[in-house]
Amino acid sequence: MRENIQKFFQSEIDHIMRTMQGRLCYEESNCNYLAWALSQAGDGHHLEIGTLHGGSAILVALVKRQYGYEGDVWCVDPLDGYYMGTPFEFPVDWESKVPVSPEILMANLEFFNVADRVHIVQARSDPLPAELPERFASAFIDGDHWGPAPLQDWRNVKPRVDGYVIFDNADLVKHPNVWAATLEAAADPEWETILTEGITAVFRRMA
């Protein structure tokens, strides 16, 4: 099964990477695992913490469209630069050199014809903004990777998700605080570990 998931939605991921402005953070099949988890989550809203140039939000919207799932994508990101306010802040995305801004994000959403299903909340994730829906079928935690932020994102998100929570950058060496958050998720009796591969960890709420 792992080998099949590693190529899940590959053509769509390749197309996003080739044509979007900025960068889709794609490494160790993380976007394939995200797309697969969304295919399992079914109907309902999706919450994304950390959006950058919108690549993963576009992918989620395309998965929902492909499967005919109801629900929209809600993105929470201050969109004021690359990890501004952390020890790793930079005025623009460090790799693509493209600004992290609402204008770039909206241009990408419109290019892929998903702007009608993706809502942008320009804010930090703690506390979760009041304008978000109350319930979600899934959530993707890919915001601030340092200090208490990853664990706080998990604790804020989990009471409001009925299905799947996906962590990006869950690696002990480069992002130990994200790794620590996934350890708490794995020990939570209300959640089960579905997948831990590469830098991705996927958890599902127990029935």
N, C-alpha and C positions, 0 to 999 in steps of 0.2 A: 504493500500500500504506500509506503514512504516514497518509493521511486515514482509512482504515479502522481503523487501530490507535488513532487519537486518540479513537475512540468505543467501543473494545473494552470490553465488560463495563460499559458506562455506566450501565445501569439498576441494577446491583448497587452500583456506586460511589455513585450518588445515594442509594440506600436506606441504605447505611452512613452516609453523611454526615448524613442526616436523623434517624436514630434512635439512633445510638450516643451514649454519654456521652463528652464531650470532643471531640477533633478528629481527623479524618483529614487528614493533610497532603497536600492535593490542589492542585496547580498545574501549569500547562503540560502537562496530560495525563500527568503522571508515573505516576499509578495505572493508567491505561489501558495504558501501556507495560509496567508491571510485570505486569499481568494477562496481556498478550500473551506476554511472555517465559515466564511460568509455563505457559501453554498449550503452548509449544514444548518445555519441559523434560522432560515426561513423568514416569514413575514415579521415586520417590526422595524423600528428605527435603529440606526447604527450611530454610535458615538465615537468620534475620533479625537483623541487628545494629542496635539502636535500635528500640523498639517503641511508646513513648509510651502512647496509650490503646488500642492494639491494632487500629486500623483497617486497616492494610496486612496484618497477620497474618490478620485475618478475611477480607479479600479473597483472599489466597492460598489459604486453606482452602476458600473457596467455588469458586475455579477448579479446585482439585484434585477437589472433589466433583463439579463439573459434568462434568469429563472422565473421571471414574472412575480417577484416578491414585492409585497407592499412595504411601505416605510421609506423614510428619507435618511440621508446622511447628515449628521450634525457635527461640525468641526469646531473645536475650541483651540484657539491659538492667538497670542497677542499680535502676531504678524508685524513685529517691529524690528526685525533683524534675526540673525542666527543665534539662538540661545542667549538673547540679551538678558542681563541680570544674573547670569551664571558665570562661573570662572572661565567659560569657553565662548564668551560672546564675541561676535564679529558683525560688522555692519551689513554684510551681504553673506549669502551662503558660501562657505569657505571653499567648496569644491567647484560648483558651477559658476561662481561669481555673479549669480543672478540675485537681485534684491528679493528679500522675503517681504512681500507686501500684499495688501488686498487686491491691488490692480493686477499683479501678475497672476495671482490665484484665480481671480474671476476670469481673466483672459483664457486660462487653461480650461476652466470649467465650461466656458462657452464654446471653445474649440471642439471639445469632445461631446457637446450637446447634453451635458448633465447638470447645467446650472439650475434647472427646475427642481432637481432632487437633492441638491447639496446646499445646506444652510451654513453660513459662516458666522460664528460668534467670536468677535475679536476681543479676547479676554484671556486671562490666566485661568488655569484649571482648578485652583484651590482658593475659595470654594467653587464648586461647579456653578456656572452662571444660572440665574433664576429663569432665563428665557428658554432653557432646554426642556424638552419633553420629560415627563416623569419616568417613563419606562422605555427600555431599550431591549432589543433582541440580542445585540452584540455591542462590543466596545473594543477599540484598538488603543492601547496605551503606548504612545511614542512621543511623549513630551520631554520635559526636563529630566535628564537621566541621572542627575547628581543629588547628593544630600538626601533630605527626607522626601523629595518630590515623588519618586516612583512609588514608594509605599503609600504616601498620602493619596496619590491618584487611584491606586488599587482600592483603598479603603473608601474613597468617595464614590467610586464607580460600582463596586460590587453590589450594594443594596438596590441598585436601580437596573441591573441587567438580569434578564430572565434566561438567557442562553449562554453565549460564549464571550469570554474575555481573552483577547490576544495581546501578548506583550512583544514588542520589538526590542532588539538589543539586549536580550537576556543572556549576557555572557559575564562570567565571573571576573575575567581579567580586565577587560576594558570598561565594563559598566557594572561594578559590584553592587551598586545601590539598586539597580534594576533587578539583578540576580536575587538580592535579598527579598525584594517584593514578591518575586515568583516563588520563593521558598515559603513565604507566608501564605500565598495562594494555594500552594500544594498541600499545606497542612490544614487548610480550612475544611471542616467536615461537611460544609454545604456545597463544596466544589470538588470536581474530579479533574485530574490531569489527563488531557486528551492527547497532547503532542508536545514533545520538547525536542526540537531539531535545530541545529545550527544556532542562530541567535533568536529563534522564535519559541515562545511557550504559549500553549493554548489550554484554557480551562473552560469547563462547562458546569453550569449549575446543576446540582443533582435534582432529580425529579422529586 
